[in-house]
Amino acid sequence: MLYTSDLTSLSQSIHSGKVSPVEVLEAYLDRVASLDSRLHAYTEVFEADARAAAQAAAKMIGAGYALGPLHGIPIAIKDLVDIEGKVTTGGSPLFADRIAAVTADVVQRLIRAGAVIIGKTHMVQVALGAWGTNEHMGTPWNPWDMKVHRVPGGSSSGSAVAVAARMAPFALGTDTGGSIRVPASFCGITGLKPTVRQISAEGLLPLSRTLDSVGVLSVSAADAALFYKVLTGPDGGVAISAPQQDAQKLSSLRRFRVARLAEKDFGNVEPDVRAAYETALEVLAGLGAEIVTMTMPCDFDDFASTASAIMLAEAAAEYGAQARDMALPVDSSVRPRLLKGTTISATEYIQAFRQRDHWKRVFLEAMHGIDALLTPSTLTTAIPVTEVNHDNPPIRYTRIVNLLELCGLALPSGFDAKGLPCSIQVICRGGDEDTALQIGMAYQAATDWHTSVPQM
């Protein structure tokens, strides 16, 4: 079954001639056709365009003109990313007729790399929410529980569900406070949030131009590394086998110092999530990593007001006018936050940046001599949609990464007693994605949580 393969394996199979891009695409399109009416991951599937691109890729690769490791590989795109001639809704019926005039920089690069775009994925309205719910356009169904509608995580909800259910080998997402890592956590997949501006956000509907990051949801860290190298390196400059070679080099983590949280920083982490975290630390120690304890300079929740002041003020600059018009279809969880953003003064906005810059210095001092900080990705596993409290978003451990301009990688780390995925987060300094990915690949070489597929 081709759809059960990861991106890296698919790439090798395509370029070795074992399978064609057409066969790969059809396997995923069949999967979408059989599952998406229930899972609601896609806003639109570009069947005709995707088939034409897959056929072109097959001809080029067959003639010896391979563009690189993503050539012929299907990808799903979060529906706030512009593709010329296609609708970009941003998760909102307000933009149901908004047809993009140009293609976003990141998609142009993916197209030049030969990726085949399957379609656009659902998301939280204007990307403002981490649970993954959407009142007006529908909430994707977390595939790990087909009886109870559980949160998929957001705002990249559809992208995460598409990858978790193997309706795409990887998907483009964005992350302003956890919008890649939270859905990766709840859906049991890998999610990379690079440092802000590492991947161009030109051509994307913005939420917060200061905090928005473009990244990927994938099956494995090796897949995320492949995506990241293609998107940040020279066009066509990545070897097809590069991620596997990197993983093979990491038979140990002896040169790494990985920090664990101090006891005071765990908050209300669920026992099963905490147990999975402790087991992950044991795995990393077994690989040779030195485990040390890092005491945070302040509580994780102390970052909330500063991050919110920046994000909501900038979000209100984009969508505040729509929020003020009570006749417009704005989600009940989104409108109050946008309206709050309209009340943030210039003084408060500037003070938030000053506080952010202070914390950046203090945090980097605390990280001295440490390569990565390991946290749970979320406090809990996926909860039922009916239990969501929008005043308490699941971003305790993720918002700091955006605010302090760091990078983060969410990795599956086990399952709770209900059979729902647990996740750990690797946090590294800004611009140090390679370290996060190396740790992730080594961890996944020693574990197999990331290979689990929900039964549907």
N, C-alpha and C positions, 0 to 999 in steps of 0.2 A: 504494500500500500504506500504509494508515493507520498501521500499527505502526512504520514507519520514520520517522515524524514526531517532532519533539521536542515536549515539553510545551507550549512557548510557541506553536508553530505550530498544535498541536491546539486550544488554547484559542481562538485567533483564528478557526480554521475553524468551531468549534462556535458561537461567538457571532456569527459572520457568517451562519450558516445554511447553510454549504456542506456540513456533515455534521452528523449528530445524535449525541448521546452514546451512543445505542444502537448505531449503526454502529461507533463507536470502541471501545466495550466488546467487541462481538462480534469485532472484528479481533484484539484482545488475547487473548480467550478461545480463539479458534482457534489462535493462536500457542502458548498454553500447552498446549492439547490435543495439538498436534503435536510439541512439543519437551520438555515437562517430564518425561516418563517417562525421558528420557535425562539431562537436566540437573539434575533434583532440586532445583529452586529453592524450590518451594512445599511447605509442610506441609499446607495446606488451601486450596482454592479455593471461594469463596462465590458460586457461579454464580447461584443463585436470588436471593439478596439483592442482588448486584451488578446483575442485570438489572432488578430492581424499582427500584433507585436510579437507574439510567440512564434508565429510562422516565419516572420522576418528574422527573428533570432536564430531559429533552427537553420535557415538558409545561410546566414552569415557564419555561424559556428561551423557548420558542415563544410563551408568553403575555406575555413581557416582564418576567419576574421573575428575571432573572439574579442570582445571589448573588455573582458575582465571577469572577476568571480561572480558578479551579480547578473551577468548577461543571461537572459532567459529565465530569471527567477521572479516569481510573482510577489507583489507587495501590495498591502492595503494602506490607504492614506487617510489620516484623520480629517474630518470634514471642516477644518478651518484653513486648509492648505489649498491655495488656488491652482487650478489646472485650466488652461485656456479653453474656453468654450463649455466648461462644466460648471454646474451650480456649486457654490460654497455656502452652506447654510450656517456654519458656526454653531450648529446645534439649536438653531432658532428658526421658527416659522417667519420671523421678521425678515429673514434673508432667503426665503424659499425661492425667490426669483432672481437672486444675485448671481449672474453669470460672469465668471472671471474673464478678464480681458487679456491677462498674461499668465504665464506659468511660474509658480514660485521657484526661487533659486534652487532649493533643495530638491524639488522634483525634476528640474532641468538636469541637475547633476545625476540623479538616479536614472533618468532616461538616457543620458549620455553613457552611463555605465551599463545600459542594456536591460535594466529592470522592467518587468511587465506589470503594469498597474491593473489590479483586479477591480478596484472600486474605492469608494469613500465609506468611512465608518462613522457610526453614531458617536455622540459626545454629550457632555453636559452643556447646557445653554451658555454660550459665549465663554466656555471653559471655566466658569466660576463655580466650582464645587468638586469635592474629592470623593464623595460617596458613589457618584456615577449615575444619579437619577436625572430624569428629564421628563417633566410633566407633559409637555406639548408634543414632543417628537418620540417619546417612548424610552423606557429604560432597558438596555440590553440585559439579558439573562445570564447570570454567572453559571457556566456549564458544569460546575462541580456539585450542584444540587439541582436536579431536574424536577424535584417535587416542590421545593420552596423557592420562591423568587428572592434570591440573595443579591446584595449589591455587587456590581462588577468592579467598583472603584472608578474614580474619575480624575480628571475629566476625559482621559483617553479611554473611555469605557468600551466602545465598539472595537477599537484596535486590540485591546487586551483580550476580549472575548473571541475575536477572530483568530488570534494566535493560539489561545488556550484550547479552542475547539478544533484546531488544525484546519481552519478555513483560509488561512494564509500562513506562509512560513515565517514572515515577519511583517511588522507594520510600523508606519511612521506615527509618532506621537509628539505631544508637547507637554511641558512640565513647568508650572509656575510656583508650586509649593509642594508638589508630590504627584502631579497628574500623570506621570508615567509609572513611578515606583509604587504608588498605592494600588492601581489596577493590576500591576504585575504581581504584587503581593497577594491580593484577593483571588486572582485567577491562576496562580501557581506557575508563572512564567518569569522570564528574565526581563528586567527593564533598565536601560541605561539613560540617565540624565547627565549629559555632558555639561561642562562649564558653560555658562551663558555666553553666547556669541561664538562658540566654537564651530557651530553649524549655523549658517545664515537663516534668519527668520524673515527675510524679505519675501513678501508675497503670502504671508500668513495673517489671518485676522488676529490682532493682538489682544491680550488681556492686560498684561503689564510689561511694557517694553523694557523695564529694568530687570525683571525677574524671569521672563519667558525663556525657556530653553527648548531646542529641538532635539529629539532623541528617538530611541527605537524600543519596541517591544518585540521580543524574540524568544525562541525556545531556550537558547543557551548563551553563555557569555562569549563563547567562540563566535557565534552568529553576530552578537552585538559588536564584537571586535572587528569582524569583517565589514559590517555596515559602517562603523566609525572610521576605519581606515580608508574606505572608499570615499566617504563624504568629506574627509578632512585632508586627504592626500592628493597628489596629482592625478588627473584623469587617467585611468588605465594603468596606474602605477602600483597596483596591489597584486601580488601573486595569488593564484587560486588556492594554494595550500597554506597560505600564511597563517591563518588562525590555528590550524592543527599543529603546525610547526612550533608556534608560540606555546601551545599547551604542552607539547612534548618536552620543551625545554624546562618546564616547571614541574619536574618530578618531586621537587621540594620547595619549601618557602623559607629556607634557612636565613636568607638575608633580610626578611621582612620582620618589622615590629608592628604588631596589630594590637590596638587598644580595645579593651572591653569597657563597658559602662561600670561606673561605681554603683553600689547598691541604691543610693539615693536617687539615681536617674532612671530607675525602671518604672516608676509610676504604677499605673494599673495594668501592666502587661498581663494578659491571660496566662495561666499556668502552662498550658500546652505550647504557647508561643515562646514563653521563657525557656521551657525545656528544650525546644528545638534550637533556640539561640545558644544555650550552653553546650549542646551537642555539636553545633557548628564550630564553636571555639575549640572543642576537643579535636575535631577534624583538622582545623588549621594548625593546632599545636602538633598534631601527629605528622603533619607535612613539614614541620620544622620551624614554623613561625614562632617568634617570641611573643607571648601574650603578656601585656602589661595592663594596668588599670589606669584609665584617664578620668580625672575628676573635672567635670564641666565647670567652666568659670561662672555659669549661672544655670538656672533651671531651663530645660527645653521649652517649657511653656512661656518663659519670659520673652522669647523671641516673637510671640504671637502678635502683640500690639504693633511692634515695629514693622514686621512683614505685612500686616494688614493695612497699615497706614500707606505704605508704598503701593501695594497691589490695588487696594480699593480706590485710591485717588486716581491712579492711572486707568483703572477699569472704567471709572465714572467719566473720565475724559473721553473715552471711546463710546460708552453706551448709556451715559447718564440721562440723555434726552429721551431715549426710549423708555427708561425706567420711570421717568416722571409722568409719562402718558399712561394713565391707568387703563385706557381702552386697549392698549397693545398687549399681545400675549407674551408676557414675561413671567417666568416661573416664580412661584411664591417663595422659593428659597434663594432666588437670584435677585429679585427686585429690591428687597430690603438692604442687601449688601451694596448694590449699586447706589442706592439712595444715600446710604451711609457715606459712601465715597464722595458724594457731592458736598458733604458737610466738612470734609477735612480741609483745614486751612493751609495756606502756603507755608506758614510757620511750622505747623505740625509735620507737613511733608518734608521740609528741610531738616527739621530736628530728627526725623526718622532716619534720614541718610547719615546724619552725624552719629547717631546711636549705632547704626549698622557698621560704619567705619571703625568705631571703637571696638565693637564686638569682633570684627574681622581680625584686628590686631591681637586682642586677648585670646581668641580661639587659636590662632596660629602659634602663639606663645605656648599654649597648653599642648599643642600638637608637636612641639619640638622633639625631634628624635623618634617620632612615630610616623609610620608609613600610611596607616589607615585606621579609622575608627569603625568598629562593628557595632551596629544597633539592630534591634528588630526593625523591620520595615514599617509595621503597623502594630498597634497594641493588641488587636484581636484578629481573628480570621473573619471572613465575610459574614456579615449579619443579615437577617431578613430585611427587605426593603421597608417593611412596615415598622421596623424599629429604628429607622434613621432619625438622628437628631442633627439637623443642619447647623445648630449652634455649637456643635462639638465635632468638627471635622477630624478625620483620621490621619492627621498630618503632624503629630507631635514630633516624630523623628525625621521628617522629610523637609519641612519648611526651612530649616536652618541651612540646608545645602544650597537653596536658591538665594536666600538672604545674604549669606556670607560668600557667595560666588565660588562654591566648591563643586565637586562632581560626586555623583552617587550611583550605585549599582544595586538593584534589588535582585535577590537570588532565592529560588525555592529552597526551603530547608526542612521539609517534612510535612506532616499532617496532624491535625488535632483529632480528638476522639470522635468527632462527627465526620471525619474524612475530608475536611477542608484544608487547603494549603496554608502552611506557615511560610514566613519569608524573613531573610536577614538583609540588611543594607550595609554595603561597604562604602564608607565616606572617605574621600581623598581630597587633597588640596586642589585648588583650581588649576586646570591644565594638566593634571596628573591622571588622566583617564587610563593611561597604559597600566599604571599600578593597580587601579581598581579592577581592570579587566584581567590582568595577570592573576590576581588573587582569585577572582571569580572562576577563571578557567581551571586553576589548580584545584579549587574546591569542588568543581563539578566533575573533574577527572577522578576524584576520590568518592563522589556520591552520585546517586542516580535520580534524585528527586525531580530534576528538570526534565527527565524523560517520561514522566507520568502523564497520561492522557485521560481526561475525564470520560467516564462511561456514559454514552448518550444513546 
